[in-house]
């Protein structure tokens, strides 16, 4: 793995499995969600919200809203890569933007809002200061706006 610039999250990569292919001959929408979920797990590891953190604190991230755009089809054995960005945060929340590519083609995006939750009480709780410091280290500079596709609502 090559060295990353400070504040850069590592990407998640995988290959489209045969069982992910639907009756139309391309990757089913459920598996886009699966891949984005694994990318979120990778982000959690990098932010210090890993399995050890969850066991020792009883806290985790819970997704409360996600918006996915399906932009292009992909098929079996395609190599996928997901790049992730922290685009916002607050004392109890994390706002992520994922971009999924097959080769150079952007095939899907996901915008995700997650809350930091005490798993015992089921209520949101503030990030520990050390975790918040890590998260803010991944926030983009003010000169780097969030992707243009974030912050939209679904409308007809």
ChimeraX commands (.cxc) that place a marker at each C-alpha (Angstrom):
marker #1 position 0.00,0.00,0.00 radius 0.5
marker #1 position 1.36,3.39,-0.90 radius 0.5
marker #1 position 1.74,6.21,1.59 radius 0.5
marker #1 position -1.34,8.39,1.95 radius 0.5
marker #1 position -1.49,12.12,2.27 radius 0.5
marker #1 position -2.44,13.31,5.75 radius 0.5
marker #1 position -6.21,13.27,6.18 radius 0.5
marker #1 position -6.72,10.72,3.40 radius 0.5
marker #1 position -8.80,7.62,4.04 radius 0.5
marker #1 position -7.69,4.36,2.45 radius 0.5
marker #1 position -9.99,2.99,-0.21 radius 0.5
marker #1 position -11.95,-0.23,0.02 radius 0.5
marker #1 position -11.59,-2.69,-2.88 radius 0.5
marker #1 position -13.34,-5.91,-3.84 radius 0.5
marker #1 position -14.41,-7.99,-6.83 radius 0.5
marker #1 position -18.04,-8.48,-7.93 radius 0.5
marker #1 position -19.05,-12.02,-6.98 radius 0.5
marker #1 position -21.23,-14.23,-9.23 radius 0.5
marker #1 position -23.97,-14.38,-6.58 radius 0.5
marker #1 position -24.20,-10.56,-6.68 radius 0.5
marker #1 position -25.54,-10.64,-10.25 radius 0.5
marker #1 position -29.29,-10.20,-10.66 radius 0.5
marker #1 position -31.81,-11.34,-13.26 radius 0.5
marker #1 position -30.81,-8.39,-15.50 radius 0.5
marker #1 position -27.22,-9.61,-15.71 radius 0.5
marker #1 position -25.60,-6.89,-13.61 radius 0.5
marker #1 position -24.81,-6.27,-9.95 radius 0.5
marker #1 position -27.99,-6.14,-7.88 radius 0.5
marker #1 position -28.71,-2.98,-5.90 radius 0.5
marker #1 position -28.49,-4.85,-2.58 radius 0.5
marker #1 position -24.82,-5.55,-3.21 radius 0.5
marker #1 position -24.00,-1.91,-3.86 radius 0.5
marker #1 position -25.28,-1.36,-0.30 radius 0.5
marker #1 position -23.12,-4.26,0.93 radius 0.5
marker #1 position -19.98,-2.84,-0.67 radius 0.5
marker #1 position -20.70,0.63,0.73 radius 0.5
marker #1 position -21.23,-0.98,4.14 radius 0.5
marker #1 position -17.79,-2.57,3.96 radius 0.5
marker #1 position -16.33,0.79,2.92 radius 0.5
marker #1 position -17.96,2.37,5.98 radius 0.5
marker #1 position -16.42,-0.37,8.14 radius 0.5
marker #1 position -13.01,0.57,6.68 radius 0.5
marker #1 position -13.62,4.22,7.57 radius 0.5
marker #1 position -14.63,3.25,11.11 radius 0.5
marker #1 position -11.37,1.33,11.53 radius 0.5
marker #1 position -9.36,4.34,10.41 radius 0.5
marker #1 position -11.23,6.66,12.76 radius 0.5
marker #1 position -10.58,4.43,15.77 radius 0.5
marker #1 position -14.15,3.11,15.91 radius 0.5
marker #1 position -13.00,-0.47,15.35 radius 0.5
marker #1 position -14.03,-3.73,17.02 radius 0.5
marker #1 position -11.84,-3.08,20.07 radius 0.5
marker #1 position -13.43,0.36,20.51 radius 0.5
marker #1 position -16.94,-1.10,20.23 radius 0.5
marker #1 position -16.15,-3.85,22.76 radius 0.5
marker #1 position -14.44,-1.56,25.27 radius 0.5
marker #1 position -16.90,1.36,25.12 radius 0.5
marker #1 position -20.19,-0.21,24.07 radius 0.5
marker #1 position -20.46,2.58,21.45 radius 0.5
marker #1 position -20.76,2.27,17.70 radius 0.5
marker #1 position -21.96,4.11,14.60 radius 0.5
marker #1 position -25.53,3.54,13.45 radius 0.5
marker #1 position -26.56,4.62,9.97 radius 0.5
marker #1 position -29.67,6.78,10.18 radius 0.5
marker #1 position -29.88,7.93,6.56 radius 0.5
marker #1 position -28.28,6.92,3.28 radius 0.5
marker #1 position -28.74,8.17,-0.28 radius 0.5
marker #1 position -27.42,6.00,-3.11 radius 0.5
marker #1 position -27.14,6.93,-6.75 radius 0.5
marker #1 position -26.79,4.11,-9.28 radius 0.5
marker #1 position -24.92,5.64,-12.21 radius 0.5
marker #1 position -23.67,2.72,-14.29 radius 0.5
marker #1 position -24.01,-1.04,-14.44 radius 0.5
marker #1 position -21.25,-3.47,-13.63 radius 0.5
marker #1 position -20.89,-7.22,-14.03 radius 0.5
marker #1 position -19.34,-10.29,-12.53 radius 0.5
marker #1 position -15.62,-10.18,-11.68 radius 0.5
marker #1 position -15.43,-6.39,-12.05 radius 0.5
marker #1 position -12.90,-4.83,-9.70 radius 0.5
marker #1 position -14.54,-2.22,-7.51 radius 0.5
marker #1 position -12.89,0.51,-5.48 radius 0.5
marker #1 position -14.62,2.83,-3.04 radius 0.5
marker #1 position -13.08,6.10,-1.96 radius 0.5
marker #1 position -14.53,7.76,1.11 radius 0.5
marker #1 position -14.51,11.25,2.53 radius 0.5
marker #1 position -15.60,12.72,5.82 radius 0.5
marker #1 position -17.70,15.67,4.68 radius 0.5
marker #1 position -19.10,16.73,8.03 radius 0.5
marker #1 position -19.22,15.92,11.70 radius 0.5
marker #1 position -20.73,17.00,14.96 radius 0.5
marker #1 position -20.46,15.90,18.59 radius 0.5
marker #1 position -22.62,12.82,17.90 radius 0.5
marker #1 position -22.71,12.48,14.11 radius 0.5
marker #1 position -20.60,11.62,11.10 radius 0.5
marker #1 position -21.39,12.56,7.48 radius 0.5
marker #1 position -19.63,10.46,4.83 radius 0.5
marker #1 position -19.48,10.47,1.04 radius 0.5
marker #1 position -18.51,7.27,-0.79 radius 0.5
marker #1 position -17.71,6.97,-4.52 radius 0.5
marker #1 position -17.66,3.51,-6.12 radius 0.5
marker #1 position -15.68,2.97,-9.31 radius 0.5
marker #1 position -15.09,0.11,-11.67 radius 0.5
marker #1 position -11.85,1.05,-13.33 radius 0.5
marker #1 position -12.16,4.75,-14.15 radius 0.5
marker #1 position -15.97,4.66,-14.33 radius 0.5
marker #1 position -17.93,6.14,-11.44 radius 0.5
marker #1 position -20.75,3.64,-11.03 radius 0.5
marker #1 position -22.38,4.67,-7.75 radius 0.5
marker #1 position -22.25,7.15,-4.89 radius 0.5
marker #1 position -23.53,6.97,-1.34 radius 0.5
marker #1 position -24.06,9.80,1.10 radius 0.5
marker #1 position -24.37,8.56,4.65 radius 0.5
marker #1 position -25.34,10.09,7.97 radius 0.5
marker #1 position -24.43,8.03,11.04 radius 0.5
marker #1 position -24.93,8.65,14.73 radius 0.5
marker #1 position -22.56,7.63,17.52 radius 0.5
marker #1 position -24.73,5.42,19.75 radius 0.5
marker #1 position -24.38,3.88,23.19 radius 0.5
marker #1 position -25.42,0.33,22.38 radius 0.5
marker #1 position -26.62,-0.32,25.94 radius 0.5
marker #1 position -29.03,2.61,26.12 radius 0.5
marker #1 position -29.76,2.87,22.40 radius 0.5
marker #1 position -29.28,6.63,22.59 radius 0.5
marker #1 position -26.84,8.83,20.73 radius 0.5
marker #1 position -23.79,9.94,22.65 radius 0.5
marker #1 position -20.90,12.30,22.00 radius 0.5
marker #1 position -17.66,11.03,20.52 radius 0.5
marker #1 position -14.76,10.86,22.95 radius 0.5
marker #1 position -12.40,13.85,22.44 radius 0.5
marker #1 position -9.67,11.58,21.02 radius 0.5
marker #1 position -12.06,10.13,18.43 radius 0.5
marker #1 position -13.35,13.59,17.55 radius 0.5
marker #1 position -9.76,14.78,17.04 radius 0.5
marker #1 position -9.17,11.87,14.65 radius 0.5
marker #1 position -12.39,12.58,12.75 radius 0.5
marker #1 position -11.64,16.29,12.37 radius 0.5
marker #1 position -8.20,15.34,11.04 radius 0.5
marker #1 position -10.00,13.81,8.06 radius 0.5
marker #1 position -12.24,16.79,7.35 radius 0.5
marker #1 position -11.38,18.47,4.06 radius 0.5
marker #1 position -9.94,21.94,3.98 radius 0.5
marker #1 position -12.47,24.73,3.51 radius 0.5
marker #1 position -11.14,25.10,-0.02 radius 0.5
marker #1 position -12.30,21.52,-0.76 radius 0.5
marker #1 position -16.08,21.57,-0.87 radius 0.5
marker #1 position -18.08,18.39,-0.37 radius 0.5
marker #1 position -18.93,16.57,-3.61 radius 0.5
marker #1 position -21.66,18.39,-5.56 radius 0.5
marker #1 position -23.96,15.38,-5.27 radius 0.5
marker #1 position -24.14,15.53,-1.46 radius 0.5
marker #1 position -26.83,17.35,0.50 radius 0.5
marker #1 position -29.59,16.72,-2.03 radius 0.5
marker #1 position -33.07,15.50,-1.28 radius 0.5
marker #1 position -35.11,13.05,-3.26 radius 0.5
marker #1 position -37.82,14.75,-5.26 radius 0.5
marker #1 position -39.96,13.91,-8.26 radius 0.5
marker link #1:1,2 radius 0.2
marker link #1:2,3 radius 0.2
marker link #1:3,4 radius 0.2
marker link #1:4,5 radius 0.2
marker link #1:5,6 radius 0.2
marker link #1:6,7 radius 0.2
marker link #1:7,8 radius 0.2
marker link #1:8,9 radius 0.2
marker link #1:9,10 radius 0.2
marker link #1:10,11 radius 0.2
marker link #1:11,12 radius 0.2
marker link #1:12,13 radius 0.2
marker link #1:13,14 radius 0.2
marker link #1:14,15 radius 0.2
marker link #1:15,16 radius 0.2
marker link #1:16,17 radius 0.2
marker link #1:17,18 radius 0.2
marker link #1:18,19 radius 0.2
marker link #1:19,20 radius 0.2
marker link #1:20,21 radius 0.2
marker link #1:21,22 radius 0.2
marker link #1:22,23 radius 0.2
marker link #1:23,24 radius 0.2
marker link #1:24,25 radius 0.2
marker link #1:25,26 radius 0.2
marker link #1:26,27 radius 0.2
marker link #1:27,28 radius 0.2
marker link #1:28,29 radius 0.2
marker link #1:29,30 radius 0.2
marker link #1:30,31 radius 0.2
marker link #1:31,32 radius 0.2
marker link #1:32,33 radius 0.2
marker link #1:33,34 radius 0.2
marker link #1:34,35 radius 0.2
marker link #1:35,36 radius 0.2
marker link #1:36,37 radius 0.2
marker link #1:37,38 radius 0.2
marker link #1:38,39 radius 0.2
marker link #1:39,40 radius 0.2
marker link #1:40,41 radius 0.2
marker link #1:41,42 radius 0.2
marker link #1:42,43 radius 0.2
marker link #1:43,44 radius 0.2
marker link #1:44,45 radius 0.2
marker link #1:45,46 radius 0.2
marker link #1:46,47 radius 0.2
marker link #1:47,48 radius 0.2
marker link #1:48,49 radius 0.2
marker link #1:49,50 radius 0.2
marker link #1:50,51 radius 0.2
marker link #1:51,52 radius 0.2
marker link #1:52,53 radius 0.2
marker link #1:53,54 radius 0.2
marker link #1:54,55 radius 0.2
marker link #1:55,56 radius 0.2
marker link #1:56,57 radius 0.2
marker link #1:57,58 radius 0.2
marker link #1:58,59 radius 0.2
marker link #1:59,60 radius 0.2
marker link #1:60,61 radius 0.2
marker link #1:61,62 radius 0.2
marker link #1:62,63 radius 0.2
marker link #1:63,64 radius 0.2
marker link #1:64,65 radius 0.2
marker link #1:65,66 radius 0.2
marker link #1:66,67 radius 0.2
marker link #1:67,68 radius 0.2
marker link #1:68,69 radius 0.2
marker link #1:69,70 radius 0.2
marker link #1:70,71 radius 0.2
marker link #1:71,72 radius 0.2
marker link #1:72,73 radius 0.2
marker link #1:73,74 radius 0.2
marker link #1:74,75 radius 0.2
marker link #1:75,76 radius 0.2
marker link #1:76,77 radius 0.2
marker link #1:77,78 radius 0.2
marker link #1:78,79 radius 0.2
marker link #1:79,80 radius 0.2
marker link #1:80,81 radius 0.2
marker link #1:81,82 radius 0.2
marker link #1:82,83 radius 0.2
marker link #1:83,84 radius 0.2
marker link #1:84,85 radius 0.2
marker link #1:85,86 radius 0.2
marker link #1:86,87 radius 0.2
marker link #1:87,88 radius 0.2
marker link #1:88,89 radius 0.2
marker link #1:89,90 radius 0.2
marker link #1:90,91 radius 0.2
marker link #1:91,92 radius 0.2
marker link #1:92,93 radius 0.2
marker link #1:93,94 radius 0.2
marker link #1:94,95 radius 0.2
marker link #1:95,96 radius 0.2
marker link #1:96,97 radius 0.2
marker link #1:97,98 radius 0.2
marker link #1:98,99 radius 0.2
marker link #1:99,100 radius 0.2
marker link #1:100,101 radius 0.2
marker link #1:101,102 radius 0.2
marker link #1:102,103 radius 0.2
marker link #1:103,104 radius 0.2
marker link #1:104,105 radius 0.2
marker link #1:105,106 radius 0.2
marker link #1:106,107 radius 0.2
marker link #1:107,108 radius 0.2
marker link #1:108,109 radius 0.2
marker link #1:109,110 radius 0.2
marker link #1:110,111 radius 0.2
marker link #1:111,112 radius 0.2
marker link #1:112,113 radius 0.2
marker link #1:113,114 radius 0.2
marker link #1:114,115 radius 0.2
marker link #1:115,116 radius 0.2
marker link #1:116,117 radius 0.2
marker link #1:117,118 radius 0.2
marker link #1:118,119 radius 0.2
marker link #1:119,120 radius 0.2
marker link #1:120,121 radius 0.2
marker link #1:121,122 radius 0.2
marker link #1:122,123 radius 0.2
marker link #1:123,124 radius 0.2
marker link #1:124,125 radius 0.2
marker link #1:125,126 radius 0.2
marker link #1:126,127 radius 0.2
marker link #1:127,128 radius 0.2
marker link #1:128,129 radius 0.2
marker link #1:129,130 radius 0.2
marker link #1:130,131 radius 0.2
marker link #1:131,132 radius 0.2
marker link #1:132,133 radius 0.2
marker link #1:133,134 radius 0.2
marker link #1:134,135 radius 0.2
marker link #1:135,136 radius 0.2
marker link #1:136,137 radius 0.2
marker link #1:137,138 radius 0.2
marker link #1:138,139 radius 0.2
marker link #1:139,140 radius 0.2
marker link #1:140,141 radius 0.2
marker link #1:141,142 radius 0.2
marker link #1:142,143 radius 0.2
marker link #1:143,144 radius 0.2
marker link #1:144,145 radius 0.2
marker link #1:145,146 radius 0.2
marker link #1:146,147 radius 0.2
marker link #1:147,148 radius 0.2
marker link #1:148,149 radius 0.2
marker link #1:149,150 radius 0.2
marker link #1:150,151 radius 0.2
marker link #1:151,152 radius 0.2
marker link #1:152,153 radius 0.2
marker link #1:153,154 radius 0.2
marker link #1:154,155 radius 0.2
marker link #1:155,156 radius 0.2
view
